[in-house]
């Protein structure tokens, strides 16, 4: 994909009022967040009852611990809780020797339980794995609360042309469960899961749904279903470089969960296509760079895009960001 032009950015900015007028007048964007909102990488979000739960990448040395966990009652003030894991699971250490953290989680509520998927890897290598841990409730005071690790869901080795990290779960219109994942290498893949267990179906094979030419900078997929389309969000270019991060977020859509996904101009995401959703140049204050690795929260008729970006006023500290997500008349998302 060629560098994004001012014309594309202007198109999206111009579309925002139309999307807002179509549904409702949006609150100021982005949301004014407070409390424990940094450091945050790769946020995944879900709501149970009156509480929002946010899960993030965590390393052994981090204060947040292995899979950071924050909660909020209003989506604005965030409080750090105990991490999901006290230690890296034994199976994960065997699968990925030398791993020092659990990364890029995703959280869904299906089958009467909360399923939290997480990545096991080392930076820049594709000997990686995706695991699953479950609990019947996120309420720590409930008698049935407790995480149970179900172990390996999918893995990659240096013999594979993909990287098994950054999982995201989608239930399609027929009730089939799918997991997208991928980072660099040959791009984003999709495999089918067993709805009963949340683990991969025995005979499922990876389906390619997005890729870019070398260096293959595409990762962090997130798929939602809306009005007959599946929307694939992905992060392009480079994260994790503080104020020098070049991350940004794009989207394509398809009438089938397995693709093909294409952007507003019809360019396939298998050829680097993608409509711009988040970019440093769209931040009026020019304070946050590298916005990416998003999740989507659908809450009471409103959609929100939740992501991390690097704060130039805090030496590039990765920070939680949340914006309303509007929709244009022709059905494309716009971060408001």
N, C-alpha and C positions, 0 to 999 in steps of 0.2 A: 504494500500500500504506500502511495506517495505521501509526502508530508501534507498535513491538513492545511487547507488554505483559509484565508480570512473569509472567503465567500461561503464556505461550508459553515463556519461558525456563525456568520450573519444569518444564514438560512435557519439555523436552529434557534437563534435568539428571536428572530422574527416569528417563528412558529409558536413560541411559548405562550403569548397572550391568547392565541386561538385555542390552544389546548386547555388553558385555564378557563376561558369563557365557556367552553363546551361543557365542563363539569361543574366547577365552582371556583370562586376567587381563592387563590392560594394564600397561605400565610407567608410572611417574609421568608426568603430562602438565602442561604441554608439555615437550618434551625440553630438557634443559639444554645450551644451545649455547655455543660459545666460538670464539675466533679471529676471523676477519674476517666479522662478521655484520651490519655496518652501515657505511655506509648501503646498504640493500637495498630496491629497489622492484620489484614485479611478477616474483617468482621463478618460473622454470620449471626442472624437475628431471628427471634421467634417470640411470640407472645403467649403466655398462659395466664388466664384470668385477667387481672388488672396489672400484671407485671411483664415488662419487656426483658428478655434475656439476650445478652450479647456474648458470643464466644469468639475467641481470637487465637492467633498463633502464639505459642509460648515455648520458651527454651528453659533448660535447667537453671540457667543463671538469672532468669528474669524474675522480678518481683511478682508478676502476674502468674507465674508458674506454668505448668504444662497444660495448655489450653486455658487461657485466661477467661474468666467468667465475670461479667458485670451485669447489674440489674438497674432498672429504672421504672418509675411509675408513670412518668409523663413523656418519655422519649427524649428528655433534655438533660436531666440531672442523673449522672451515672455513678454507681457505687461498686467498687471492686469486691468480689466475693472470693471464697477459696477456689482454687483451680479444680478442674475436673479430675486430673490425675495427680497422685503423689509421686509417681515414678513412671518411667517409660516401661510399658509392658514387656515381658520377657520375649514374647514372640516377635515384637517389633525390633528389639535389639539383635535378635538372630537374623531377621530378614534384611536389616539395614545396619550392618556393623558400623559403629562410630557415630550413629545418630545422637544428636544432643537436644532434640526438641520434638514437639508434635505441632504440626503446622496446619494452617488453612482449613479450618473445620467447616462443616455444614450441618445444619440441624433441621429435622423435619418431625412432624407428629403424625404417625401412621400406625395402624394396627394396635391402637390403645397404648402406645409407648412413644417416648421421644427418642429418636435415633440420631446420634451425633457421629458423623463421619469425620475422620481426621487423616492427615498425611504424615508419613514417616520418610525422611530422606536426609541427604546431606547436600549442601549448596552446590549447584552446578552439575550434579550427577543424576543419572536416571536409574540407579539401583534404589528403587523407591517402593512404597507400599501404602495402601489405604486401609484403615481399620474402622471398626464400628464399636461404639459403646452405647448402651441403652439404659433408660430409667423410665418407670411408669409415670413419674411426675418430676417437675423441676422445683417443687416446693420442698425445701430442705427440712421443714418442720413436719412434713407428712410422714406417717409411720412406714409407708411403702417406698419412700425415696431411697435411691441407691443406684449408683452406676455399675453396670455389669458389662465387661468387655467381651464382645463376640469375636474379636480377633480379625484375621485377614479377610478383606473383601476382594482386593485386586492388587497385583504387584507388577513391576517392570524390572528388567535387568538390562545390563549393557547389550544383551542380544536383541532387545526390542528397539524399535524406532520411535518410541514414545516414552513419556515420563508419567508415572502413576501418582500424581499429586493433585491437589486442588479439586476435591470431589464436590459435586452438586447433584441433588436428587430432584427428579420431576416425576409426577404421576400423570400419565397421559389421559386422554379422553376416554380410553377403553379400560382404564384402571391398571394398566401395566406400569411397572416401576423401572426407572432408568437412572443411571449415574453417568453424568459427563465428568470429564477430568482432563488434565493435560497441562503441560508447561514446556514451551520450546520444542525441540526435536521436530517431530512431524505434526505437531499441533494437538487439537482437541479431539478426544474420542468419546464414544458413548457405548456403554454396555448395559444389558438388561439385568435387573435384580429380581430375586424371589420376594414377592410381597410379604410372605409369612415370616421370613427371617431377616430381610434387609441385606442378605449376602448375594453375591453374584450367582445367576443361574449357571448350572453346570456346563452347558454347551454354548453359552453366549460368546460372541466374537466382537472385538472392538469395531465400531463403525466410525469412520472419520467424518467430522462435521465442520472443522475449521482448521486452516493452516495458513502460514505465511512463508515467503521465501526467506532464505538465510539472512540473519541468524535465527529465524523462526520465532520471533518474539511475540508469542500469543499464549495466554494462560488465564486462569481464574474464571472458568465458564460459570454462567448462571442462567438457567432456562425457566421462563414462566409461560403460562398459557393464557391467552386473552383473545376473545372474539374470533375464534376459529384459527388463530395463529399461535405458533410457538416462537418466542422471542429469545434469541441466544445473545446474552451480553458476554463480552470478553475484554480482557485487558491487553493492550498492545504496548510494545517497547519495554523499557527497563524500570523496575522498581528498586527499592532497597539501596539507593544511592544518595539519600538525604536530599539536599537542595539541588542536586544534579540528577535526580530521578526524572525520567521522561515518560513514565506511565501515563496512559490515558485509556478511556473506556469507549467501546463501540458496541453496536447491536446490529443483528440481522434477524430475519424472520423466515419461517417456513410453515406450510400447512401440515407437515408431518414432523414429529419429534426427531426422527432420524435424518431430517433434511430433505433436499438441499436448502441451506440458509443463504439469503442474499440481502443486500442493503437496499436502501430507498431507490438507488439508481440501477438496481438489478445486478450489481457485481457480487458474485458468489463469495461467501466467506472462506471457501476452499481455495480462493485465489486472492486472499488478503482483503476482501471487501469488509465494510462495516460503517454504519452511520455513526457519526460522533455523538456521544452523550455527555461525557465528562472530559475536560481538558484544562490545563493550567491557564490557557488563554481566555477561558470563559469565566475565570475568577476576577470579578471587577476590582477587588482589592489587591490582586497580584501577590497574595500572601502565601497561598497553598499551591504546591506543585505536585505532579505525579499522582493525580487522583485515579484510584483503581482498586482492583479486586473487590468488586461490589457484591452485595446481596440485595434482594428486593423484599421489602416488607409490605404485605397487603393487609391493611388494617381498617376495618369498618368502612369500606368503600373508597378509601384513600390509599394511594401507592407512594412508597418512599424508597429512595435509593440510598443505601448505606455503604460507606466505603472508607478507605483511609487515604490521606494525603499528607505531604511533608510540609511542615510549618517553617517558613523562612525566618520568622521572628523567634523561633526556638531552635535554631541551628539544625533545621531539617528533621525535627522530631516527628515520627509518624503519629498521626492524630485522627481520631474518629470524626467523620463528617456525615451529616444526614440532610437530604434534600427531598422535597416533594417531587413526585414524578407525574408530570402531566402527559396528555396524549393529544397528538395533532388530529385534525378531522380525518386524515387518511390513515390513522392508526399507527403512528410512530411515537415512541417515548421521548420526552424532553425533560431534563432536570431543571426544575424551576427555582 
